[in-house]
């Protein structure tokens, strides 16, 4: 059978750019929808047997109705084409409050044909998968707070360690129960030991369920469809089964500037190696991230322009320039001219990082304790090149003497 696997759509990620005057949607949202359209078009034109989405349809758990409409339109195209589709719940889809609906709830509530929402750990046999010759073990995002509430644990570190062990036992039990004549696909929204993280790592620290490498690389699996980490990778590269993070469908931030975007077509056949095709998404918006340090106070603006690509390369790209420079050169930077130079970019972020000397150095042979408060203050004023230092010292003298 042939399956299409994608993940981390985040279609309402509108953190850069303007709105489209025709649709009223943010232009960045249209970028994500364009990639999603390419994925749906491929699923239909290639006549895949199964589509797997491994979590995070949106950037937060309460998407605006407009974004839900756009996501729904694409999933309904798959349903109308009678392509079986599995939607796994990710950390950005589920509410931290027990009992609240998740972001993909309507597909389950309305029982959309050929669409199944996986919002609980489960094992699905062929009879529950439209009689496809395959079995699925699904592990949606597991919240730390939710599991602690259920188990009554108070020590989060100990609780999560125990939970990871229980998850492993649950999955291994399902593997033993599975039909040995049918392939098994494991789907999860989680981190894996040894996986490489991209620029989104900071927002996930401390909240990950971490699956062991030995668990996901079990040779009884024919394919492992992962979501959550945005960096495209096969965690079991060169071996079977493929353990695939396809990555996000559009660049989310500058941490992903150098990474291309993909979805995956996997060809699965029992007792044969699974063959994986990485399909690069076309038309993904370019991110350009540059950093420079000013070493001279002459021709400052020209030096900054030289640190950027030419205007043609920046056309319609999201560009960032971070510059370190001595604080006293601040007035030498012509930001207006720089923005004129980058006007063809989709958006330009100019990050100025003025530097001061790291610290005041005490003359050799002297100790801090041997200097008076006024002496220390004078050394600071000198090092920082403070204007009107004499007047400030007089004021300091009056304060210290109680005058």
C-alpha positions in Angstrom: 0.0 0.0 0.0 1.0 3.6 -0.5 0.5 6.2 2.2 1.1 9.9 2.4 2.5 11.3 5.7 2.6 14.9 6.8 2.7 16.8 10.1 2.8 20.1 11.9 0.7 22.2 9.6 0.2 25.2 11.9 -1.9 26.8 9.2 -2.8 29.9 11.3 0.8 30.9 11.9 0.5 34.6 10.9 3.5 36.0 12.8 4.9 37.9 9.7 3.6 40.0 6.9 0.3 41.6 5.8 -3.2 40.5 4.9 -4.4 39.6 1.4 -6.9 42.2 0.2 -9.0 39.6 -1.8 -9.4 36.9 0.9 -8.8 38.9 4.0 -6.5 36.2 5.2 -2.9 36.9 6.4 -0.5 36.3 3.5 1.5 34.0 5.7 -1.6 31.8 6.3 -2.0 31.6 2.6 1.6 30.3 2.4 0.7 27.4 4.8 -2.5 26.7 2.9 -0.6 26.6 -0.4 1.6 23.8 1.0 -1.4 22.1 2.4 -3.1 22.3 -1.0 0.0 20.7 -2.6 -0.2 17.8 -0.1 -3.9 17.2 -0.7 -3.5 17.5 -4.5 -0.7 14.9 -4.4 -2.8 12.5 -2.3 -5.6 12.7 -4.9 -3.4 12.6 -8.0 -1.1 9.8 -6.8 -4.2 7.8 -5.5 -2.6 7.0 -2.2 -4.3 4.4 0.0 -4.0 6.3 3.3 -3.2 9.8 4.5 -1.6 10.2 7.9 -1.5 13.6 9.6 0.6 13.3 12.8 -0.5 16.3 14.7 -0.6 20.1 15.2 -3.1 21.5 12.7 -3.0 25.0 14.2 -0.6 27.0 16.3 -2.9 27.1 19.3 -5.8 25.1 20.8 -8.5 27.7 20.0 -8.2 28.5 16.3 -10.4 31.2 14.8 -13.4 29.9 12.8 -11.9 31.2 9.6 -8.9 29.0 10.0 -11.0 26.0 10.9 -13.0 26.6 7.7 -9.8 26.6 5.6 -8.5 23.4 7.3 -11.9 21.8 6.9 -12.1 22.5 3.2 -8.8 20.6 2.6 -9.7 17.6 4.7 -13.1 17.5 3.1 -11.4 17.2 -0.3 -9.7 14.0 0.9 -13.0 12.7 2.3 -14.9 13.4 -1.0 -12.1 11.7 -2.9 -12.7 8.7 -0.6 -9.1 8.7 0.7 -8.9 7.2 4.2 -7.4 9.9 6.4 -6.1 9.6 10.0 -5.8 12.9 12.1 -3.7 12.6 15.2 -4.0 15.1 18.0 -0.8 17.1 18.7 0.2 19.4 21.6 -1.1 22.5 19.8 -4.5 20.8 19.2 -5.4 19.7 22.7 -6.6 21.8 25.6 -4.8 21.5 28.9 -8.2 21.5 30.6 -9.7 18.1 31.1 -13.1 17.8 29.3 -12.6 20.6 26.8 -12.9 19.8 23.1 -9.7 19.6 21.0 -9.2 21.6 17.8 -10.1 18.7 15.5 -13.2 17.7 17.5 -15.7 18.5 14.7 -14.4 15.8 12.4 -15.1 13.2 15.2 -18.4 14.7 16.3 -19.8 14.8 12.7 -18.3 11.4 11.8 -16.9 12.7 8.5 -16.7 9.9 6.0 -13.2 8.4 5.5 -11.8 10.6 8.3 -10.8 9.2 11.7 -9.6 11.4 14.6 -7.0 9.7 16.9 -7.3 11.5 20.2 -6.7 8.6 22.5 -3.9 5.9 22.6 -5.4 3.1 20.6 -4.8 0.0 18.4 -6.8 -0.2 15.2 -7.1 -3.3 13.2 -7.9 -3.6 9.5 -11.7 -3.7 10.2 -11.5 -0.3 11.9 -9.4 1.1 9.0 -11.8 0.8 6.1 -10.5 -2.8 5.6 -7.1 -1.6 4.5 -4.4 -4.3 4.7 -2.7 -2.6 7.7 -2.8 -2.1 11.4 -2.2 1.1 13.3 -1.0 1.9 16.8 -1.6 5.6 17.7 -0.2 7.7 20.5 -1.5 11.3 20.4 0.0 14.0 22.5 -0.1 13.2 26.2 -0.2 16.2 28.5 1.8 16.2 31.7 -0.9 17.9 33.7 -3.6 15.6 32.5 -1.7 12.4 33.3 -0.7 13.7 36.7 -4.4 14.5 37.5 -5.4 10.9 36.4 -2.6 9.2 38.3 -2.7 11.4 41.4 1.1 12.0 41.1 2.7 15.1 42.6 6.3 14.7 41.6 6.3 15.6 37.9 9.7 14.1 37.1 9.0 10.8 38.7 5.4 10.7 37.3 6.6 11.3 33.7 9.3 8.7 34.0 6.7 6.2 35.2 4.3 7.3 32.4 6.9 6.7 29.7 7.4 3.2 31.1 3.7 2.6 31.0 3.4 3.9 27.5 6.1 1.5 26.4 4.4 -1.4 28.0 1.1 -0.5 26.4 2.6 -0.3 22.9 4.6 -3.5 23.3 1.4 -5.2 24.4 -0.5 -4.1 21.3 2.4 -5.3 19.1 2.1 -8.7 20.6 -1.7 -8.7 19.9 -1.4 -7.6 16.3 -2.0 -9.8 13.3 1.4 -11.1 12.2 0.3 -11.2 8.6 -0.4 -7.5 8.3 2.0 -4.5 8.5 1.9 -2.3 11.6 2.2 1.5 11.4 3.0 3.4 14.6 1.8 7.0 14.7 2.9 9.4 17.5 3.2 13.0 18.4 6.1 13.0 20.7 9.9 13.3 21.0 12.3 10.4 20.4 15.6 9.9 22.1 18.3 10.9 19.7 16.1 13.0 17.4 17.5 16.3 16.3 15.6 19.4 17.2 15.1 22.5 15.0 14.5 26.1 16.0 11.2 25.3 17.7 13.0 23.5 20.6 12.6 26.3 23.1 8.8 26.2 23.1 8.8 22.5 23.9 11.3 22.3 26.8 10.0 20.5 29.8 6.7 19.4 28.2 7.8 16.4 26.1 6.8 12.8 26.3 10.1 11.1 25.2 9.8 7.7 23.5 12.9 5.4 23.6 14.7 4.7 20.4 14.4 1.0 20.9 10.6 1.3 21.2 10.1 3.2 17.9 12.7 1.2 16.0 11.0 -2.1 16.7 11.4 -4.2 13.5 7.8 -5.4 13.8 6.8 -1.9 12.7 6.7 -1.3 8.9 6.6 2.5 9.2 6.7 5.0 12.1 4.9 8.3 11.4 6.0 11.0 13.8 5.0 14.5 14.5 6.1 17.3 16.9 9.7 18.0 15.8 9.9 20.4 12.9 13.3 19.3 11.6 12.8 16.7 8.7 14.6 13.5 9.5 14.6 9.7 9.6 15.6 8.9 13.2 16.5 5.3 12.0 18.2 6.3 8.8 19.5 3.4 6.7 17.6 0.9 8.7 14.1 -0.6 9.0 11.6 0.6 9.9 11.8 4.2 8.7 11.1 6.5 11.7 10.1 9.7 10.0 9.5 13.3 11.1 8.5 15.0 7.9 8.8 18.4 9.6 6.5 21.4 9.4 4.8 22.2 6.0 6.1 25.8 6.0 9.0 27.6 7.7 7.7 28.7 11.1 10.5 31.0 12.2 14.2 31.8 11.6 15.3 28.6 13.3 14.1 26.8 10.2 15.6 29.3 7.7 18.1 26.7 6.2 15.8 23.7 6.2 13.6 22.7 3.2 10.0 21.5 3.8 8.7 18.1 3.0 6.0 15.5 3.1 6.5 11.8 2.7 5.2 9.0 0.4 5.8 5.6 1.9 5.4 2.3 0.0 4.6 -0.5 2.5 4.5 -4.2 1.9 4.6 -6.9 4.5 8.0 -8.7 4.8 9.6 -6.2 2.5 11.6 -3.1 3.3 9.5 0.1 3.3 10.5 2.5 0.6 10.3 6.2 1.5 10.0 9.2 -1.0 10.8 12.6 0.4 8.6 15.1 -1.6 9.9 18.6 -1.3 7.2 21.3 -1.0 7.5 23.8 -3.8 7.0 27.5 -3.3 7.8 27.6 0.4 8.6 31.2 1.4 12.3 31.8 1.9 13.7 33.0 5.3 17.1 34.8 5.2 18.9 35.2 8.5 22.2 37.3 8.6 24.4 38.6 11.4 27.3 41.0 11.3 29.5 43.0 13.6 30.6 46.6 12.7 34.3 46.9 12.9 34.6 50.5 11.6 32.7 53.7 12.0 33.1 54.6 8.3 30.6 53.8 5.6 28.4 52.0 8.3 25.2 51.8 6.2 27.1 50.4 3.2 28.7 47.8 5.4 25.3 46.7 6.6 24.0 46.5 3.0 27.1 44.3 2.2 26.0 41.9 4.9 22.7 41.3 3.1 22.1 39.4 -0.1 21.3 41.4 -3.2 17.8 42.8 -3.6 16.8 40.2 -6.1 17.6 37.4 -3.8 15.7 39.0 -1.0 12.6 39.5 -3.2 9.5 38.3 -1.3 11.7 36.7 1.4 11.4 37.2 5.2 14.7 38.8 6.1 16.5 39.4 9.4 19.7 41.3 10.0 21.3 41.2 13.5 24.1 43.7 14.0 26.5 44.1 16.9 28.2 47.5 17.2 29.7 49.9 19.8 26.9 51.9 21.4 28.3 55.3 20.4 28.0 54.4 16.7 24.2 54.3 17.0 23.6 57.6 15.2 25.8 56.4 12.2 23.2 53.8 11.2 20.8 55.0 8.6 17.9 52.6 9.1 15.7 54.4 6.6 18.3 53.7 3.8 18.5 50.1 4.9 14.8 49.6 4.7 14.8 51.2 1.3 17.4 48.7 0.2 15.3 45.8 1.5 11.9 47.1 0.3 11.5 44.1 -2.1 11.5 41.7 0.8 8.2 40.3 2.2 9.3 41.6 5.6 12.5 42.9 7.0 13.6 42.6 10.6 16.5 44.8 11.7 17.8 43.8 15.1 20.3 46.3 16.6 22.5 45.1 19.5 24.6 48.0 20.8 27.5 46.9 22.9 29.2 48.5 25.8 32.5 47.3 27.4 31.8 44.1 29.3 33.0 45.5 32.6 35.0 48.2 34.3 38.6 47.0 34.9 40.2 48.0 38.3 43.8 49.2 37.9 46.4 46.5 38.5 47.4 46.3 42.1 44.2 47.8 43.5 41.3 46.0 45.2 37.7 47.1 45.0 37.7 47.4 48.8 40.5 50.0 48.6 38.4 52.4 46.4 35.8 54.8 47.6 32.3 54.8 46.1 33.2 58.0 44.2 36.3 56.4 42.8 34.3 53.4 41.5 31.7 55.7 40.1 34.3 57.8 38.3 35.8 54.7 36.7 32.4 53.6 35.5 31.7 57.0 34.0 35.0 56.9 32.2 34.5 53.4 30.8 31.0 54.1 29.6 31.9 57.5 28.2 29.1 59.1 30.1 28.3 62.7 29.1 28.2 65.4 31.9 30.1 63.1 34.1 31.5 66.0 36.2 28.0 67.2 37.1 26.9 63.7 37.9 29.9 63.3 40.2 29.0 66.5 42.0 25.5 65.2 42.6 26.8 61.9 43.8 29.1 63.6 46.2 26.2 65.6 47.6 24.2 62.4 48.1 27.0 60.5 49.7 27.8 63.3 52.1 24.2 63.8 53.0 24.0 67.3 51.5 
